[in-house]
Each structure stands twice: as C-alpha cells, then as structure tokens.
Amino acid sequence: MRRRARLVLLLWLMPSLLALVLVGCGHAGGVTVPWDRPAPPAGIALTDLHDVADLQTVFSQDAGKPRLIMLVSPT
C-alpha cells in the first residue's frame, strides 16, 4: 500500500509543481528591446563625473530639486 500511495502522490504532486513553476515564470508585460523604448523626457541628462569637485558643482546647481546619485563600480 505504501508504494501505491507514493506513486499516487508523485503523479499528482509533480504535475502540480510543474504547473506552478510554469505559471510563475510568466509576466504580464511584453518584452521590450532597448531600441523600442521611448526617449527620456527633455531636460533629463546623465552626467558623467570624474572627480568630487564635479559632483559638488552639479549638486549645488540643483538646490531644492530632487536628485539621484548613482555610484557604478565595475566590480
């Protein structure tokens, strides 16, 4: 009886788990490629800073506005 119970459990559990995994892999939105994305709104620019003085200058120019500082490292 034990072997039959395992077989029944396996026959129901495995397809159920597979269905859950496949449903979880999908997403609601479509896939977009970089060249199909809209251009950023006018006035938004990415600034490449090379030293702390550049950061201080740009940061001080936009006093009172929300700012985002991103630090990107190759490692």
C-alpha positions in Angstrom: 0.0 0.0 0.0 2.9 2.3 0.7 4.3 2.0 -2.7 0.9 2.8 -4.3 0.5 5.9 -2.0 3.9 7.2 -3.1 3.0 6.6 -6.8 -0.3 8.5 -6.4 1.4 11.3 -4.6 4.1 11.5 -7.2 1.6 11.5 -10.1 -0.3 14.4 -8.5 2.5 16.4 -6.9 4.9 16.6 -9.9 2.4 17.9 -12.4 1.1 20.4 -9.8 4.6 21.7 -9.1 5.4 21.9 -12.8 2.3 23.9 -13.4 3.1 26.3 -10.5 6.7 26.8 -11.8 5.5 27.5 -15.4 2.8 30.0 -14.2 5.4 31.7 -12.0 7.8 32.2 -14.9 5.4 34.3 -16.9 4.9 38.1 -16.6 2.1 40.4 -17.5 4.1 42.8 -19.7 5.6 42.2 -23.1 9.3 42.1 -23.7 10.8 45.4 -24.8 14.1 45.8 -26.6 16.3 48.9 -25.9 15.7 50.5 -29.3 11.9 50.3 -28.8 11.8 52.2 -25.6 10.7 55.9 -25.7 13.4 58.5 -25.3 13.7 60.2 -21.9 11.8 63.5 -21.5 13.6 66.7 -22.5 15.8 68.1 -19.7 16.9 64.8 -18.3 20.5 64.0 -18.8 23.0 61.5 -17.4 26.1 63.3 -16.2 29.5 61.6 -16.2 31.5 62.9 -13.3 35.3 62.3 -13.0 36.0 63.8 -9.6 34.4 65.0 -6.4 34.6 68.7 -7.4 32.4 67.9 -10.5 29.9 66.3 -8.1 29.8 69.2 -5.8 29.3 71.7 -8.6 26.4 69.8 -10.2 24.9 69.0 -6.8 24.9 72.7 -5.8 23.3 73.8 -9.1 20.1 71.9 -8.4 19.5 73.0 -4.8 15.8 72.5 -3.9 15.2 69.8 -6.5 15.1 66.1 -6.0 18.4 64.5 -7.0 19.6 60.9 -7.6 23.3 60.0 -7.3 24.3 56.6 -8.7 27.7 55.1 -8.0 28.7 52.5 -10.5 31.6 50.2 -10.0 33.0 47.5 -12.4 33.4 45.1 -9.5 
